[in-house]
Amino acid sequence: MLCAVLGIAPPLDDSTRKDLYEKAKELASESGERVRVRWNSDTIQGSWVVPDPDTDVPTTLISAYLWKDENEEERNGFGNNGNDLGVTPEDLASLIQNELGEDHSCEVWASAPAPLPLMRFEANTETDPSDNSEELLSDFCQKGLCLLPNVLHDASALSQIRSMVDDAIRDAETAIATNRPTIRIGEDDFLFREIASRSKHRFDLLIANDTDLYRLVRNQVFSETSLVPELLQRLFSGNKNGSTVEWEVDLSVVYSKPGANHQGWHADGGHLEEGNCDNALALPYAICLFVPLIDLDNLVGFTQFWPGSHRYKELVGFGPFAEVAAATWDGVVPVGKAIVYDYRLLHRGMPNASTNNRAVLQLLCRKSWYQEKNNYGKQSIYEGRSKEVLKVGGDLEIYIDES
């Protein structure tokens, strides 16, 4: 099985687009076998028009699966790059070009061993989450994220949290400067027990659960009146009535200094198990809450997400497609609101062009059996320098665990 996204210019009207789906249902391979064309529901349900990145001409994107084995289950069919099909995305583009004639041009924009999601995310923050809980659940399962208002609404507590976060950042960077004086904070890559660099001038500072900061944040986000615990329970359990899932919370501060650049597309965690969420996806084992401590905008930066990309592990590495296809959602949210996203969702931090730090609380809510082992190291910034140092040319050093 293979996913192909085609670009058609000038844009198609809805009637022509839907008629095209009815006419183009199969291709013939060189061996004479028939390959089915199954049109992706993303572009069946609505028109997806974006400017061509080279010519800026408005272009309709249509998405299809090339499918050979009628008995093959959808999820098991992806991942083989379509090597057994006998047809290519270019063959599909030729078929569509013949159907459309000379009034339109059709070309392949992308192909992948899994569906390339084209989903719009429109967060509704004007209504009480308790009034649209089913919409939140649907958004999260289908698109991998939802948005909650007023997660941090106590002005006094927010001020205190900001002050404690500033102290924690200052303490960690002082410890690095003292105990690892050769590390150039913001330039060198490092991975420690308490803090890790994520890219240039971007850091992830873990907050221990025996600290006042951890307790204060947890008490605010998961207060007796908060809807967050109930929402998480429903997301973890797949909205099954009476099902209880044990989960725990890790807290970190993700902060970007002025000059932070584009982060690469990534998922915080991979696909660990098979399971069922809307008949295609394992239930989440970890869910993140991003809660900004300042208003996020185009100057100070934000996190950009690819809705729907959590559904297939094969999409890792295809983030640039989401950019050119305008399939991203910008997490430009005010202080105190929470972006809730699946740990497997592809996202990236955007640049900080301001003169201020961009600090976001990251609450990793994980099923109790799951332990995060990849995002931090084992050496402490408060201990002496590790004997294991990886030299990467010039003066650049990447510090790794002794283990």
Secondary structure, 3 states (H helix, E strand, C coil): CEEEEEEEECCCCHHHHHHHHHHCCEEECCCCCEEEEEECHHHHHCCEEEECCCCCCEEEEEEEEEECCCCCCHHHHCCCCCCCCCCCHHHHHHHHHHHHHHHCEEEEEEEECCCCCCCCCCCCCCCCHHHCHHHHHHHHHHHCEEEECCCCCCHHHHHHHHHHHHHHHHHHHHHHHHHCCCCCCCCCCEECCCEEEEECCEEEEEECCCCHHHHHHHHHHCCCCCCHHHHHHHHHHCCCCCCCCCEEEEEEEEEECCCCCCCCCECCCCCCCCCCCCCCCCCCCEEEEEEECCCCECCCECEEECCCHHHCHHHCCCHHHHHHCCCCEECCCCCCCEEEEECCCCEEECCCCCCCCEEEEEEEEEECCCCCCCCCCCCCCCCCCCCCEEECCCCCEEECCCC
